[in-house]
């Protein structure tokens, strides 16, 4: 098992840059568009904005407090590194909201809804590309989807319908309708940046350390693995075992890190899958 420190530094630097850009983009969306106009978005950020608008409580504190359960859930569902990066990113987001005052860009409601959602969604998407989240909705949705028949998309949509319903009651129908536009803009931007949270990734792995990788997938990631019997076609002919598994976008980073640790020379092919039915990706045992 070999580690390449140089490659690790490059990867960590890339992740930090993505997270940093994501936090700045999200703050610009919040302070430059949504907050000055009393607009809200969906998800945990939407809940924070809604409470802030109704109570006058500082948004930076709310984002910190409301995301704590989702960081803990992320630790148990996705992994320690994910939870650490998420906690760090949310803390920096709250700090930037307090220390960097972005001026309001426009008060035109349509522009506020579209560009507020665009920059906030872009920020969330960039942070996800960096291996963490600054909005815990996806972690909750991923957890529920593993233990139910509902997809991640269905759960997020249901949660947001509740948020927009509450917004319609307390802030008025007009604000709620603009909030739906903001959410659509944000979610489409996230899809564009991340290539879809609910895009499942089919991973094919060929490695001499296939047993260790298989055990990690089954025991640590609680994922099913299919083993194909194959034959090497390059150079000498030899029988090989080919591992195939399906993961969600959020889990890919954890698997890649472990495979690099077990076997830096492993051959890995990833393919995006639009949706799947059944199996241990959709339904994970409750133990």
C-alpha positions in Angstrom: 0.0 0.0 0.0 1.5 3.3 -1.1 0.5 6.9 -0.6 1.7 9.7 -2.8 2.0 12.8 -0.6 2.3 15.2 -3.6 -0.9 13.9 -5.1 -2.6 14.3 -1.8 -1.5 17.9 -1.4 -2.7 18.7 -4.9 -6.1 17.1 -4.1 -6.5 18.8 -0.7 -5.5 22.2 -2.2 -8.0 21.7 -5.0 -10.7 20.8 -2.5 -9.9 23.9 -0.3 -10.0 26.2 -3.4 -13.4 24.8 -4.4 -14.8 25.1 -0.9 -13.4 28.7 -0.5 -14.9 29.7 -3.9 -18.2 28.0 -2.9 -18.4 29.9 0.4 -17.7 33.3 -1.3 -20.3 32.6 -4.0 -23.0 31.5 -1.4 -22.3 34.6 0.7 -22.6 36.9 -2.4 -25.9 35.2 -3.2 -27.2 35.7 0.3 -25.9 39.2 1.1 -26.0 40.7 -2.4 -29.5 39.5 -3.3 -31.6 37.4 -0.9 -31.1 38.9 2.6 -31.6 42.6 1.7 -34.9 41.8 -0.1 -36.3 39.4 2.5 -36.2 36.5 0.0 -35.7 32.9 1.1 -34.5 29.7 -0.6 -35.2 26.0 0.0 -33.3 23.6 2.3 -31.6 24.3 5.5 -30.4 27.7 4.2 -34.1 28.5 3.4 -35.1 27.6 7.0 -32.4 29.8 8.4 -33.4 32.7 6.1 -37.1 32.2 7.1 -36.4 32.2 10.8 -34.0 35.2 10.4 -36.7 37.2 8.5 -39.4 36.4 11.0 -37.4 36.9 14.2 -34.6 39.2 13.3 -32.1 36.6 14.6 -28.7 36.8 12.9 -28.4 34.5 9.9 -24.8 33.5 10.6 -25.8 32.1 14.0 -28.8 30.3 12.6 -26.8 28.7 9.8 -24.3 27.4 12.4 -27.0 26.1 14.9 -29.4 24.5 12.4 -26.6 22.7 10.5 -25.2 21.0 13.6 -27.5 17.9 13.5 -26.7 17.5 9.8 -23.0 17.5 10.5 -23.5 14.8 13.1 -25.7 12.8 10.6 -23.0 13.3 7.9 -20.4 11.9 10.3 -22.4 8.7 10.8 -23.7 8.3 7.2 -20.8 9.5 5.0 -17.6 9.6 7.1 -15.3 11.5 9.5 -13.5 13.6 6.8 -16.8 14.7 5.2 -18.1 15.8 8.6 -14.9 17.7 9.5 -14.9 19.5 6.1 -18.6 20.3 6.4 -18.3 21.7 9.9 -15.3 23.8 8.8 -17.1 25.1 5.7 -20.2 26.0 7.6 -18.2 27.8 10.3 -16.3 29.8 7.6 -19.5 30.6 5.9 -21.0 32.0 9.1 -17.7 34.0 9.7 -17.7 35.4 6.2 -21.3 36.5 6.5 -20.4 38.5 9.6 -17.0 39.9 8.3 -17.4 40.6 4.6 -20.3 43.0 3.8 -21.4 42.4 0.2 -23.5 45.4 -0.9 -27.0 44.7 -2.4 -26.7 44.4 -6.1 -30.4 44.9 -7.2 -33.9 45.2 -5.7 -35.6 43.9 -8.8 -37.6 40.8 -7.5 -37.0 38.6 -10.6 -33.3 39.4 -10.7 -33.0 38.8 -7.0 -34.7 35.4 -7.3 -32.7 34.3 -10.3 -29.2 35.5 -9.4 -29.6 34.9 -5.6 -30.4 31.3 -6.4 -27.7 31.1 -9.0 -24.9 32.3 -6.7 -26.2 30.4 -3.7 -26.6 27.2 -5.7 -23.2 27.6 -7.3 -21.7 28.0 -3.9 -23.4 24.8 -2.6 -22.4 22.9 -5.7 -18.7 24.0 -5.5 -18.5 22.9 -1.8 -20.0 19.6 -2.8 -17.3 19.2 -5.4 -14.8 19.9 -2.6 -16.2 17.0 -0.6 -18.6 18.7 1.9 -21.9 20.5 2.1 -22.9 24.0 3.4 -26.6 23.0 3.4 -27.5 19.9 5.3 -30.6 19.0 3.3 -28.8 16.6 1.0 -27.3 14.7 3.9 -30.8 14.3 5.5 -32.3 13.3 2.2 -29.5 10.8 1.5 -30.0 9.2 5.0 -33.8 9.0 4.5 -33.5 7.6 1.0 -31.3 4.7 2.2 -34.0 3.6 4.6 -37.1 4.2 2.5 -38.5 3.9 -1.0 -38.2 7.6 -1.6 -35.4 9.1 -3.8 -33.2 12.0 -2.6 -35.0 14.3 -5.1 -38.5 13.4 -3.7 -37.4 14.1 -0.1 -35.8 17.4 -0.9 -38.9 18.5 -2.9 -41.2 17.5 0.0 -39.1 19.4 2.6 -39.1 22.5 0.4 -42.8 22.4 -0.2 -43.2 22.6 3.6 -40.7 25.5 3.8 -42.5 27.4 1.0 -45.9 26.7 2.6 -44.7 28.3 5.9 -43.3 31.2 3.9 -46.6 31.7 2.2 -48.4 31.9 5.5 -46.0 34.2 7.3 -44.4 36.3 4.6 -47.1 36.3 1.9 -47.8 34.4 -1.3 -45.7 36.7 -3.4 -42.5 36.1 -1.4 -43.2 32.4 -1.4 -43.6 32.3 -5.2 -40.3 34.2 -5.6 -38.8 31.7 -3.1 -39.8 28.9 -5.5 -38.0 30.7 -8.4 -34.9 31.1 -6.2 -35.0 27.4 -5.3 -35.4 26.4 -9.0 -32.5 28.6 -10.0 -30.3 27.3 -7.1 -31.1 23.6 -7.7 -30.5 23.8 -11.4 -27.1 25.5 -10.7 -26.2 22.8 -8.2 -27.1 20.2 -10.9 -24.9 22.0 -13.4 -21.9 22.3 -11.0 -22.1 18.8 -9.5 -23.7 16.9 -12.4 -26.6 16.0 -10.3 -26.6 15.0 -6.6 -28.8 12.0 -7.4 -26.8 10.9 -10.3 -25.6 7.5 -9.1 -22.1 6.5 -10.0 -21.4 3.0 -11.3 -17.8 2.2 -10.3 -15.7 -0.7 -11.9 -12.5 -1.6 -10.1 -9.7 -3.8 -11.2 -7.0 -4.3 -8.6 -4.6 -6.9 -7.2 -6.0 -6.0 -3.7 -9.5 -6.8 -4.7 -10.4 -8.5 -1.4 -9.4 -5.5 0.7 -11.4 -3.2 -1.5 -14.4 -5.5 -1.5 -14.3 -5.8 2.3 -14.1 -2.0 2.6 -17.2 -1.5 0.3 -19.2 -4.1 2.2 -18.2 -3.4 5.8 -17.4 0.3 5.9 -19.5 1.7 3.1 -22.4 -0.8 3.5 -22.6 -1.2 -0.3 -23.3 -4.3 -2.4 -20.5 -5.5 -4.7 -20.8 -7.6 -7.8 -17.7 -9.6 -8.8 -17.3 -10.4 -12.5 -14.8 -13.0 -13.6 -12.6 -11.6 -16.4 -9.5 -12.2 -18.3 -6.6 -9.8 -18.8 -6.2 -8.9 -22.4 -3.0 -6.9 -22.2 0.3 -8.8 -22.2 0.0 -12.2 -20.5 -3.5 -13.7 -20.2 -4.6 -14.2 -16.6 -7.9 -14.5 -14.8 -9.0 -11.4 -12.9 -11.8 -10.5 -10.7 -13.6 -7.2 -11.6 -15.5 -5.4 -8.8 -18.6 -3.4 -9.6 -20.6 -1.2 -7.2 -23.0 1.8 -7.3 -22.6 4.8 -5.0 -24.1 8.3 -4.7 -22.2 11.4 -5.7 -21.4 12.3 -2.0 -19.7 8.9 -1.3 -17.3 8.8 -4.3 -14.6 10.8 -2.6 -14.5 8.5 0.4 -14.1 5.4 -1.9 -11.4 7.0 -4.1 -9.4 8.0 -1.1 -9.5 4.4 0.3 -8.7 2.8 -3.0 -5.7 5.1 -3.4 -4.6 4.1 0.1 -5.0 0.3 -0.6 -3.7 0.3 -4.2 -2.6 3.5 -6.0 -2.3 1.4 -9.2 -5.9 0.2 -9.2 -7.8 0.7 -12.5 -11.1 2.6 -11.8 -13.8 3.4 -14.3 -16.8 5.7 -13.2 -20.1 6.1 -15.1 -23.0 8.3 -14.2 -26.3 6.5 -13.8 -29.5 8.5 -13.9 -31.5 6.3 -11.5 -31.6 2.8 -10.0 -34.2 0.6 -8.4 -33.6 -1.8 -5.5 -30.2 -3.0 -4.1 -28.3 -1.7 -1.1 -27.8 1.8 -2.5 -31.5 2.5 -2.3 -32.3 0.5 0.8 -29.7 0.1 3.5 -30.3 -2.2 6.5 -31.1 -0.2 9.6 -28.3 -1.6 11.7 
